[in-house]
């Protein structure tokens, strides 16, 4: 009976040591430039001035530019997260820095 307990203990220990990870997904850090991209906000109209059509068109242009920039940042962030699930898609940072 004692040898059966020893065998079960050894088999249990062997199965536990075979685990590579806990199943936890580790996502990459958000690059600093992506954080800055999403932090920039379109400001309000200047206080104390009457709002005219030129100001409205300028502000609309500012919103459209901001939307394009944020969309590009968002697509880049999605690509980074998608690539973190497939190591073949990730480029090594050292190689990228050496190419510059």
C-alpha positions in Angstrom: 0.0 0.0 0.0 2.9 2.3 0.8 4.4 1.8 -2.6 1.1 2.6 -4.3 1.0 6.0 -2.4 4.5 6.7 -3.4 3.7 5.9 -7.1 0.6 8.2 -7.0 2.7 10.9 -5.3 5.4 10.7 -8.0 2.8 10.6 -10.8 1.0 13.7 -9.4 4.3 15.5 -9.1 5.3 14.7 -12.6 2.0 15.9 -14.0 2.2 19.2 -12.1 5.8 19.9 -13.3 4.7 19.5 -16.9 2.6 22.6 -16.8 4.2 25.5 -18.8 1.9 28.3 -17.7 -1.2 29.0 -15.8 -3.2 29.8 -18.9 -2.9 33.5 -18.2 -2.6 35.6 -21.3 0.1 38.3 -21.0 -0.6 41.2 -23.3 2.2 43.5 -24.4 2.6 47.0 -22.8 0.9 49.8 -24.6 3.5 51.8 -26.5 4.0 55.4 -25.1 3.2 57.0 -28.5 -0.1 55.2 -28.7 -1.0 56.4 -25.2 -0.1 60.0 -26.2 -2.2 59.6 -29.4 -5.4 58.7 -27.4 -4.7 61.3 -24.7 -4.9 64.3 -27.1 -8.3 65.8 -27.1 -9.9 68.4 -29.3 -10.3 71.5 -27.2 -13.5 73.5 -26.8 -14.3 76.7 -28.6 -12.6 79.8 -27.1 -14.5 81.3 -24.2 -15.9 84.8 -24.5 -16.0 84.9 -28.3 -19.0 84.6 -30.6 -18.9 81.4 -32.6 -18.9 82.0 -36.3 -19.0 79.7 -39.3 -15.2 79.9 -39.8 -14.7 78.7 -36.2 -17.2 75.9 -36.7 -15.4 74.7 -39.9 -12.0 74.9 -38.2 -13.2 72.9 -35.3 -14.9 70.4 -37.6 -11.5 70.0 -39.5 -9.8 69.5 -36.1 -12.3 66.8 -35.2 -11.8 65.0 -38.5 -8.0 65.1 -38.2 -8.2 63.8 -34.7 -10.5 61.0 -35.8 -8.1 59.9 -38.5 -5.1 60.0 -36.1 -7.0 58.1 -33.4 -8.2 55.5 -35.9 -4.6 54.9 -37.0 -3.5 54.5 -33.4 -6.3 52.2 -32.6 -5.5 50.0 -35.6 -1.9 49.9 -34.6 -2.8 48.9 -31.0 -5.1 46.1 -32.3 -2.3 44.8 -34.5 0.1 44.8 -31.6 -2.3 42.8 -29.5 -3.1 40.4 -32.3 0.6 39.9 -32.9 1.1 39.1 -29.2 -0.9 36.0 -29.7 1.3 34.8 -32.7 5.0 35.2 -32.1 5.7 34.8 -35.8 4.0 38.2 -36.4 6.1 40.1 -33.8 9.2 41.8 -35.1 12.1 41.9 -32.7 12.7 45.3 -31.3 16.5 45.0 -31.6 16.3 44.3 -35.3 13.9 47.2 -35.8 16.2 49.6 -33.9 19.2 48.4 -35.8 17.5 49.2 -39.2 17.0 52.8 -38.3 
